[in-house]
Amino acid sequence: MRKWAAALAALLLLTLAACGTAPAEEQAQKPPQETAEPAPEAPPQPTAEELAQQQIQEILNRMTLEEQVGQLFFVRCPATEAAEDVTAYHLGGYVLFGRDYQDDAGAWLTREQFTATVQSYQDAALADTGIPLLIGSDEEGGSVTRASRNPNLFPARFPSPQELAALQKEVDSHNVFSSDAWEKNSALLTLGINVNLAPVADVSTNPADFIYDRALGRDAQDTAAYVSDVITAMRECGIGSVLKHFPGYGSNTDTHTGIAVDQRPLISFEECDFLPFATGIAAGKGTAAVLVSHNIMTAVDETLPASLSPAVHNLLRTELGFDGVVMTDDLAMDAVAAYTKDGSAAVLALQAGNDLIITTDYRSQIPQVLQAAEDGSLSADTIETACRRVLTWKQTLGLLD
């Protein structure tokens, strides 16, 4: 019995020893656990600016050359076939003059008639390219008013900058310039007008100057403050503004009827005329365009009007740092005729650096631009760059939403 007991005890010890080592052996045979991979980071979301640029690029990608060229024309609204021409020429916009607020018999349009007419132009643009039109009008106040001369739209014309300045002396409790700009431009927007070709940023203190009656009539500092107030109010109410007439009219004669040569040194412009444009550009924050005059600025270019001069446009882009839309004054004016070859004013203007062409004779100018693009005298890059700026301006004004 003792032998069996001893044998049984020995067997139990061996069994317990085997049971004790089995888990360790099994553990040694298990593969090591894999370390969990960190979750992939979410891709960065595009910024608002990147999304805006993407929208513009997508529009450009689907546009034909003819459609891009058409966007560069901000033209005087024709007396007939205006809606048809929007489609035929893929126009970028219409500038409205006095006759566009009247019917064929010369009677003032009612509010309903006017807004329906403007909407018909927009409907044509949307059916054609899907890109809304710029609808512009000169509502500087005073002698240059369009919409507010129509008594069905406004009780009276808006006052001139000098009339407002006189009123500001009497009323110190609020800014008359800002109030007038807000009232005026908010009302224009309700009519379907999304660009007011104002304010006049020219510095003129001499009543004998051609531009004096349209200007504030004060020095550069006061003019700059006025321009800043007006541009800020226009931006806040959502309308496009146009600073004019770069590089500054000074005492030049009327370029509607002939050539004006400005022989002042560059420093005179830098210390005086450029100041209102610089403050207006800063206040606009992308909503303000700049209109270039037909004056010859001899300090920069002795041979070409500013509107057709690459040197003057380079000055605006570099010295004033402006990267928005630059437009010509009306190319149908007499001051331009002597400097164009075969009537190709629009081609020269785009080569000079303009983005928008204001003209009456777009029906002949657009085919000439297309021909220049075809023969290589006007590059596709120049056209696309200008079109990009125009589309970006429309986007900033909320027209592409």
BAZAKE-424516 format. One record per residue (C-alpha): x, y, z; residue number from 1; residue in three letters. Coordinates in steps of 0.02 Angstrom, whole numbers, plus 50000, padded with zeros to 5 digits. Last residue first. Layout:
BEGIN
- u;v;w;num;residuo
- X;Y;Z;NUM;ALA
...
% end
This chain:
BEGIN
- u;v;w;num;residuo
- 48754;54146;47215;401;ASP
- 48838;54219;47061;400;LEU
- 48773;54398;47080;399;LEU
- 48827;54419;47260;398;GLY
- 48930;54576;47230;397;LEU
- 49089;54479;47268;396;THR
- 49039;54350;47137;395;GLN
- 49010;54483;47005;394;LYS
- 49181;54555;47045;393;TRP
- 49257;54381;47034;392;THR
- 49175;54355;46865;391;LEU
- 49250;54518;46800;390;VAL
- 49421;54475;46871;389;ARG
- 49418;54301;46793;388;ARG
- 49364;54375;46626;387;CYS
- 49515;54491;46626;386;ALA
- 49634;54347;46664;385;THR
- 49548;54237;46533;384;GLU
- 49564;54369;46397;383;ILE
- 49747;54404;46434;382;THR
- 49784;54218;46444;381;ASP
- 49702;54188;46274;380;ALA
- 49825;54311;46201;379;SER
- 49779;54461;46094;378;LEU
- 49884;54479;45937;377;SER
- 49869;54291;45916;376;GLY
- 49772;54285;45751;375;ASP
- 49619;54208;45833;374;GLU
- 49620;54317;45987;373;ALA
- 49636;54472;45877;372;ALA
- 49489;54411;45773;371;GLN
- 49385;54386;45930;370;LEU
- 49428;54563;45987;369;VAL
- 49379;54631;45816;368;GLN
- 49213;54537;45822;367;PRO
- 49178;54618;45992;366;ILE
- 49217;54794;45932;365;GLN
- 49092;54801;45789;364;SER
- 48935;54759;45887;363;ARG
- 49013;54840;46040;362;TYR
- 48993;55014;45963;361;ASP
- 48931;55104;46119;360;THR
- 49079;55067;46229;359;THR
- 49134;55027;46405;358;ILE
- 49263;54890;46400;357;ILE
- 49299;54791;46557;356;LEU
- 49461;54708;46610;355;ASP
- 49584;54841;46555;354;ASN
- 49769;54798;46546;353;GLY
- 49840;54890;46397;352;ALA
- 49812;54741;46282;351;GLN
- 49629;54746;46331;350;LEU
- 49616;54931;46285;349;ALA
- 49710;54907;46122;348;LEU
- 49590;54769;46070;347;VAL
- 49440;54875;46122;346;ALA
- 49498;55023;46018;345;ALA
- 49516;54918;45859;344;SER
- 49439;55048;45743;343;GLY
- 49564;55013;45606;342;ASP
- 49702;55077;45719;341;LYS
- 49654;55177;45870;340;THR
- 49740;55332;45936;339;TYR
- 49644;55470;45845;338;ALA
- 49476;55399;45897;337;ALA
- 49513;55394;46083;336;VAL
- 49486;55577;46131;335;ALA
- 49325;55581;46028;334;ASP
- 49230;55467;46146;333;MET
- 49169;55298;46081;332;ALA
- 49288;55209;46199;331;LEU
- 49179;55258;46346;330;ASP
- 49292;55267;46499;329;ASP
- 49390;55108;46516;328;THR
- 49373;54980;46653;327;MET
- 49489;54908;46786;326;VAL
- 49420;54765;46891;325;VAL
- 49514;54719;47049;324;GLY
- 49698;54694;47090;323;ASP
- 49744;54871;47142;322;PHE
- 49913;54888;47227;321;GLY
- 49917;55078;47212;320;LEU
- 50096;55082;47151;319;GLU
- 50090;54913;47064;318;THR
- 49920;54889;46983;317;ARG
- 49880;55072;46953;316;LEU
- 50055;55107;46888;315;LEU
- 50046;54955;46775;314;ASN
- 49884;55024;46705;313;HIS
- 49970;55190;46667;312;VAL
- 50115;55101;46581;311;ALA
- 50000;54989;46478;310;PRO
- 49919;55147;46406;309;SER
- 49750;55134;46316;308;LEU
- 49640;55213;46451;307;SER
- 49781;55330;46501;306;ALA
- 49780;55406;46326;305;PRO
- 49937;55360;46229;304;LEU
- 50096;55448;46173;303;THR
- 50175;55538;46320;302;GLU
- 50157;55393;46442;301;ASP
- 50203;55407;46627;300;VAL
- 50235;55591;46663;299;ALA
- 50141;55633;46503;298;THR
- 49973;55575;46573;297;MET
- 49863;55584;46418;296;ILE
- 49683;55596;46476;295;ASN
- 49565;55460;46413;294;HIS
- 49508;55414;46588;293;SER
- 49526;55251;46683;292;VAL
- 49378;55182;46782;291;LEU
- 49421;55087;46942;290;VAL
- 49313;54950;47017;289;ALA
- 49250;54942;47196;288;ALA
- 49173;54789;47281;287;THR
- 49339;54703;47321;286;GLY
- 49367;54779;47491;285;LYS
- 49290;54946;47439;284;GLY
- 49364;55047;47582;283;ALA
- 49544;55007;47531;282;ALA
- 49511;55048;47348;281;ILE
- 49424;55209;47397;280;GLY
- 49569;55262;47508;279;THR
- 49694;55232;47367;278;ALA
- 49585;55320;47238;277;PHE
- 49561;55471;47350;276;PRO
- 49751;55484;47377;275;LEU
- 49805;55460;47196;274;PHE
- 49766;55640;47145;273;ASP
- 49869;55730;47278;272;CYS
- 50044;55678;47331;271;GLU
- 50066;55540;47202;270;GLU
- 49984;55638;47062;269;PHE
- 50094;55791;47091;268;SER
- 50245;55676;47111;267;ILE
- 50215;55612;46934;266;LEU
- 50245;55784;46859;265;PRO
- 50098;55877;46782;264;ARG
- 50087;55879;46592;263;GLN
- 49906;55823;46573;262;ASP
- 49854;55818;46390;261;VAL
- 49669;55814;46347;260;ALA
- 49613;55759;46173;259;ILE
- 49441;55803;46109;258;GLY
- 49253;55812;46130;257;THR
- 49210;55683;46262;256;HIS
- 49384;55712;46334;255;THR
- 49323;55871;46421;254;ASP
- 49472;55980;46465;253;THR
- 49602;55942;46598;252;ASN
- 49612;56039;46760;251;SER
- 49644;55887;46869;250;GLY
- 49562;55733;46795;249;TYR
- 49640;55605;46909;248;GLY
- 49736;55446;46865;247;PRO
- 49600;55378;46861;246;PHE
- 49427;55452;46830;245;HIS
- 49333;55380;46924;244;LYS
- 49308;55256;47064;243;LEU
- 49168;55136;47018;242;VAL
- 49054;55058;47149;241;SER
- 48963;54892;47153;240;GLY
- 48809;54880;47263;239;ILE
- 48787;54779;47422;238;GLY
- 48721;54901;47553;237;CYS
- 48882;54888;47651;236;GLU
- 48992;54912;47499;235;ARG
- 48899;55069;47447;234;MET
- 48912;55141;47624;233;ALA
- 49099;55106;47628;232;THR
- 49124;55181;47454;231;ILE
- 49034;55341;47504;230;VAL
- 49128;55367;47667;229;ASP
- 49297;55326;47588;228;SER
- 49264;55444;47442;227;VAL
- 49221;55587;47560;226;TYR
- 49377;55558;47664;225;ALA
- 49485;55553;47507;224;ALA
- 49405;55714;47442;223;THR
- 49440;55801;47607;222;ASP
- 49622;55746;47603;221;GLN
- 49645;55787;47418;220;ALA
- 49576;55964;47428;219;ASP
- 49396;56017;47400;218;ARG
- 49275;56034;47254;217;GLY
- 49183;55872;47292;216;LEU
- 49189;55832;47106;215;ALA
- 49052;55840;46975;214;ARG
- 49049;56029;46962;213;ASP
- 49240;56035;46957;212;TYR
- 49266;55911;46815;211;ILE
- 49286;56041;46677;210;PHE
- 49397;56150;46786;209;ASP
- 49351;56336;46798;208;ALA
- 49277;56312;46972;207;PRO
- 49453;56271;47034;206;ASN
- 49464;56152;47182;205;THR
- 49471;55987;47089;204;SER
- 49526;55818;47154;203;VAL
- 49447;55677;47054;202;ASP
- 49368;55534;47151;201;ALA
- 49198;55545;47067;200;VAL
- 49093;55414;47155;199;PRO
- 49016;55331;47058;198;ALA
- 48968;55218;46914;197;LEU
- 48832;55136;47016;196;ASN
- 48830;54948;46991;195;VAL
- 48690;54826;47040;194;ASN
- 48540;54913;46961;193;ILE
- 48388;54798;46978;192;GLY
- 48269;54934;47037;191;LEU
- 48284;54879;47218;190;THR
- 48472;54897;47201;189;LEU
- 48453;55079;47148;188;LEU
- 48357;55117;47307;187;ALA
- 48495;55044;47415;186;SER
- 48616;55148;47315;185;ASN
- 48533;55314;47346;184;LYS
- 48488;55292;47529;183;GLU
- 48658;55221;47577;182;TRP
- 48755;55351;47478;181;ALA
- 48651;55494;47550;180;ASP
- 48674;55432;47729;179;SER
- 48861;55405;47706;178;SER
- 48890;55578;47633;177;PHE
- 48778;55662;47763;176;VAL
- 48877;55591;47908;175;ASN
- 48777;55620;48066;174;HIS
- 48751;55745;48207;173;SER
- 48850;55886;48126;172;ASP
- 48713;55948;48012;171;VAL
- 48737;56125;47945;170;GLU
- 48912;56101;47878;169;LYS
- 48860;55932;47807;168;GLN
- 48730;56020;47701;167;LEU
- 48863;56118;47609;166;ALA
- 48960;55957;47579;165;ALA
- 48802;55874;47514;164;LEU
- 48777;56012;47387;163;GLU
- 48959;55993;47338;162;GLN
- 48941;55805;47313;161;PRO
- 48788;55835;47203;160;SER
- 48611;55807;47266;159;PRO
- 48502;55661;47211;158;PHE
- 48366;55702;47086;157;ARG
- 48192;55722;47155;156;ALA
- 48040;55618;47203;155;PRO
- 48120;55458;47138;154;PHE
- 48061;55316;47025;153;LEU
- 47909;55388;46939;152;ASN
- 47992;55559;46939;151;PRO
- 48131;55492;46826;150;ASN
- 48278;55609;46851;149;ARG
- 48332;55499;46996;148;SER
- 48377;55357;46878;147;ALA
- 48500;55453;46770;146;ARG
- 48603;55578;46868;145;THR
- 48757;55676;46818;144;VAL
- 48722;55860;46851;143;SER
- 48693;55837;47037;142;GLY
- 48714;55661;47104;141;GLY
- 48841;55533;47046;140;GLU
- 48707;55415;46983;139;GLU
- 48786;55348;46825;138;ASP
- 48702;55181;46790;137;SER
- 48756;55000;46787;136;GLY
- 48673;54832;46765;135;ILE
- 48808;54698;46776;134;LEU
- 48731;54547;46698;133;LEU
- 48697;54378;46775;132;PRO
- 48795;54224;46719;131;ILE
- 48692;54073;46664;130;GLY
- 48774;54086;46494;129;THR
- 48622;54109;46380;128;ASP
- 48462;54079;46479;127;ALA
- 48533;54174;46626;126;LEU
- 48586;54318;46514;125;ALA
- 48415;54330;46429;124;ALA
- 48327;54327;46598;123;ASP
- 48441;54467;46657;122;GLN
- 48393;54575;46509;121;TYR
- 48208;54540;46536;120;SER
- 48232;54585;46719;119;GLN
- 48291;54758;46668;118;VAL
- 48133;54784;46566;117;THR
- 48020;54719;46705;116;ALA
- 48106;54836;46829;115;THR
- 48074;54986;46717;114;PHE
- 47894;54946;46675;113;GLN
- 47848;54913;46857;112;GLU
- 47932;55073;46917;111;ARG
- 47841;55172;46785;110;THR
- 47938;55225;46632;109;LEU
- 47953;55410;46595;108;TRP
- 47875;55461;46429;107;ALA
- 47992;55486;46282;106;GLY
- 47881;55405;46151;105;ALA
- 47991;55251;46141;104;ASP
- 47982;55229;46330;103;ASP
- 48093;55316;46456;102;GLN
- 48217;55263;46590;101;TYR
- 48333;55190;46458;100;ASP
- 48336;55359;46371;99;ARG
- 48432;55435;46516;98;GLY
- 48577;55312;46512;97;PHE
- 48593;55132;46570;96;LEU
- 48758;55037;46564;95;VAL
- 48730;54856;46515;94;TYR
- 48830;54704;46568;93;GLY
- 48945;54560;46530;92;GLY
- 48874;54526;46357;91;LEU
- 48858;54353;46279;90;HIS
- 48859;54437;46106;89;TYR
- 48702;54361;46028;88;ALA
- 48620;54323;46195;87;THR
- 48634;54495;46273;86;VAL
- 48603;54565;46099;85;ASP
- 48427;54491;46094;84;GLU
- 48381;54573;46260;83;ALA
- 48437;54743;46195;82;ALA
- 48354;54727;46026;81;GLU
- 48325;54915;46011;80;THR
- 48387;55074;46096;79;ALA
- 48551;54992;46141;78;PRO
- 48613;54983;46321;77;CYS
- 48785;55061;46328;76;ARG
- 48910;54923;46353;75;VAL
- 49000;54830;46491;74;PHE
- 49099;54715;46377;73;PHE
- 49226;54595;46452;72;LEU
- 49095;54459;46479;71;GLN
- 49073;54447;46291;70;GLY
- 49255;54396;46271;69;VAL
- 49233;54250;46391;68;GLN
- 49074;54194;46302;67;GLU
- 49155;54199;46131;66;GLU
- 49305;54100;46198;65;LEU
- 49186;53967;46261;64;THR
- 49145;53950;46445;63;MET
- 49141;53783;46538;62;ARG
- 49311;53797;46618;61;ASN
- 49285;53979;46663;60;LEU
- 49131;53937;46768;59;ILE
- 49224;53797;46859;58;GLU
- 49371;53914;46890;57;GLN
- 49258;54047;46965;56;ILE
- 49176;53920;47082;55;GLN
- 49346;53853;47135;54;GLN
- 49406;54028;47175;53;GLN
- 49255;54054;47289;52;ALA
- 49284;53886;47372;51;LEU
- 49466;53931;47403;50;GLU
- 49417;54099;47479;49;GLU
- 49288;54017;47591;48;ALA
- 49424;53898;47652;47;THR
- 49433;53718;47596;46;PRO
- 49413;53587;47734;45;GLN
- 49572;53498;47785;44;PRO
- 49565;53309;47757;43;PRO
- 49508;53214;47911;42;ALA
- 49652;53132;48002;41;GLU
- 49665;52943;47987;40;PRO
- 49625;52847;48147;39;ALA
- 49783;52788;48236;38;PRO
- 49832;52608;48196;37;GLU
- 49802;52483;48338;36;ALA
- 49959;52386;48392;35;THR
- 49950;52203;48342;34;GLU
- 49944;52071;48480;33;GLN
- 50093;51954;48484;32;PRO
- 50060;51780;48412;31;PRO
- 50013;51648;48540;30;LYS
- 50141;51504;48561;29;GLN
- 50222;51580;48715;28;ALA
- 50053;51596;48798;27;GLN
- 50018;51412;48764;26;GLU
- 50183;51366;48842;25;GLU
- 50148;51476;48993;24;ALA
- 49973;51404;49009;23;PRO
- 50040;51224;49004;22;ALA
- 50175;51246;49136;21;THR
- 50067;51229;49292;20;GLY
- 49962;51086;49225;19;CYS
- 50120;50984;49189;18;ALA
- 50186;51015;49364;17;ALA
- 50018;50966;49439;16;LEU
- 50018;50803;49338;15;THR
- 50197;50761;49388;14;LEU
- 50156;50792;49571;13;LEU
- 50000;50686;49560;12;LEU
- 50099;50543;49483;11;LEU
- 50227;50551;49623;10;ALA
- 50090;50546;49752;9;ALA
- 50011;50395;49667;8;LEU
- 50177;50304;49665;7;ALA
- 50206;50340;49849;6;ALA
- 50031;50281;49893;5;ALA
- 50054;50125;49787;4;TRP
- 50219;50085;49874;3;LYS
- 50142;50117;50043;2;ARG
- 50000;50000;50000;1;MET
% end
